């Protein structure tokens, strides 16, 4: 992770915002052979397709946020996760 203008950033990952709200997460650079080559968002072991759902989670409820590279993500979540994954665990979703 790097720091840019007071924010933490992840190489090759871009958070799109619309009117100050999250609108999507995408990977920069070359795409793989998969048509669905987006960064996966996993919330309490469930894939989230709409980034805006994350706004409903209180910051105090987040236990961990883990960033996985494409290799680590494909190992855990399958071959269509080549762009990597953001894995969020909340206190209510803890095993």
Kinemage of the C-alpha trace (Angstrom):
@kinemage 1
@onewidth
@group {chain A} dominant
@subgroup {mainchain}
@vectorlist {calphas} color= white
{ca unk a 1} P 0.000 0.000 0.000
{ca unk a 2} L 1.129 3.515 -0.692
{ca unk a 3} L -0.045 6.864 0.589
{ca unk a 4} L -1.330 9.479 -1.875
{ca unk a 5} L -2.797 12.826 -0.826
{ca unk a 6} L -3.675 11.578 2.654
{ca unk a 7} L -5.205 8.310 1.409
{ca unk a 8} L -3.928 4.757 1.381
{ca unk a 9} L -3.720 3.316 -2.124
{ca unk a 10} L -3.236 -0.161 -3.557
{ca unk a 11} L -1.136 -0.576 -6.719
{ca unk a 12} L -3.188 -1.374 -9.842
{ca unk a 13} L -6.548 -0.936 -8.096
{ca unk a 14} L -8.724 2.106 -8.674
{ca unk a 15} L -11.785 3.102 -6.642
{ca unk a 16} L -14.224 5.036 -8.809
{ca unk a 17} L -16.265 7.653 -7.016
{ca unk a 18} L -19.390 9.481 -8.088
{ca unk a 19} L -20.402 12.551 -6.079
{ca unk a 20} L -18.112 11.537 -3.240
{ca unk a 21} L -19.515 8.003 -2.962
{ca unk a 22} L -17.978 4.711 -4.029
{ca unk a 23} L -19.181 3.675 -7.486
{ca unk a 24} L -16.911 0.755 -8.308
{ca unk a 25} L -13.555 -0.908 -7.914
{ca unk a 26} L -11.561 -1.848 -10.970
{ca unk a 27} L -8.121 -3.097 -11.811
{ca unk a 28} L -5.763 -0.953 -13.875
{ca unk a 29} L -3.614 -2.482 -16.569
{ca unk a 30} L -3.887 -5.486 -18.822
{ca unk a 31} L -7.002 -7.638 -18.550
{ca unk a 32} L -6.845 -11.406 -18.415
{ca unk a 33} L -8.661 -13.799 -20.720
{ca unk a 34} L -11.702 -13.633 -18.453
{ca unk a 35} L -14.465 -11.218 -19.384
{ca unk a 36} L -15.274 -10.638 -15.702
{ca unk a 37} L -11.847 -9.370 -14.657
{ca unk a 38} L -12.834 -7.214 -11.686
{ca unk a 39} L -11.413 -7.047 -8.188
{ca unk a 40} L -13.560 -9.298 -5.998
{ca unk a 41} L -15.104 -7.901 -2.831
{ca unk a 42} L -15.759 -10.581 -0.248
{ca unk a 43} L -17.754 -9.596 2.848
{ca unk a 44} L -17.981 -12.253 5.568
{ca unk a 45} L -17.296 -14.995 2.981
{ca unk a 46} L -19.971 -13.729 0.544
{ca unk a 47} L -19.109 -11.998 -2.730
{ca unk a 48} L -20.465 -8.438 -2.977
{ca unk a 49} L -21.272 -7.165 -6.468
{ca unk a 50} L -22.387 -3.635 -5.529
{ca unk a 51} L -19.697 -1.511 -3.847
{ca unk a 52} L -22.346 0.840 -2.465
{ca unk a 53} L -23.542 -1.907 -0.100
{ca unk a 54} L -20.346 -1.332 1.875
{ca unk a 55} L -21.650 2.099 2.927
{ca unk a 56} L -24.182 0.329 5.154
{ca unk a 57} L -21.428 -1.153 7.327
{ca unk a 58} L -20.366 0.892 10.340
{ca unk a 59} L -16.582 1.336 10.526
{ca unk a 60} L -16.636 0.040 14.106
{ca unk a 61} L -18.097 -3.272 12.892
{ca unk a 62} L -15.124 -4.019 10.620
{ca unk a 63} L -12.762 -6.537 12.165
{ca unk a 64} L -10.260 -6.963 9.314
{ca unk a 65} L -9.650 -5.899 5.712
{ca unk a 66} L -7.306 -8.118 3.720
{ca unk a 67} L -6.020 -7.330 0.224
{ca unk a 68} L -5.180 -10.363 -1.877
{ca unk a 69} L -3.051 -10.386 -5.007
{ca unk a 70} L -4.340 -12.158 -8.099
{ca unk a 71} L -2.390 -15.314 -7.240
{ca unk a 72} L -3.647 -15.450 -3.646
{ca unk a 73} L -7.218 -14.618 -4.703
{ca unk a 74} L -7.330 -17.375 -7.334
{ca unk a 75} L -6.019 -19.852 -4.781
{ca unk a 76} L -8.836 -18.987 -2.351
{ca unk a 77} L -11.723 -17.969 -4.628
{ca unk a 78} L -11.123 -19.644 -7.986
{ca unk a 79} L -9.708 -18.925 -11.417
{ca unk a 80} L -12.014 -15.970 -12.114
{ca unk a 81} L -10.385 -13.945 -9.314
{ca unk a 82} L -7.235 -13.066 -11.261
{ca unk a 83} L -7.591 -9.333 -10.525
{ca unk a 84} L -7.281 -9.901 -6.778
{ca unk a 85} L -9.715 -9.579 -3.904
{ca unk a 86} L -10.605 -7.352 -0.985
{ca unk a 87} L -11.721 -9.539 1.909
{ca unk a 88} L -13.648 -7.776 4.687
{ca unk a 89} L -14.565 -9.507 7.923
{ca unk a 90} L -17.001 -7.879 10.328
{ca unk a 91} L -17.516 -8.604 13.998
{ca unk a 92} L -20.909 -10.187 13.254
{ca unk a 93} L -19.457 -12.396 10.508
{ca unk a 94} L -16.597 -13.757 12.580
{ca unk a 95} L -16.589 -17.582 12.859
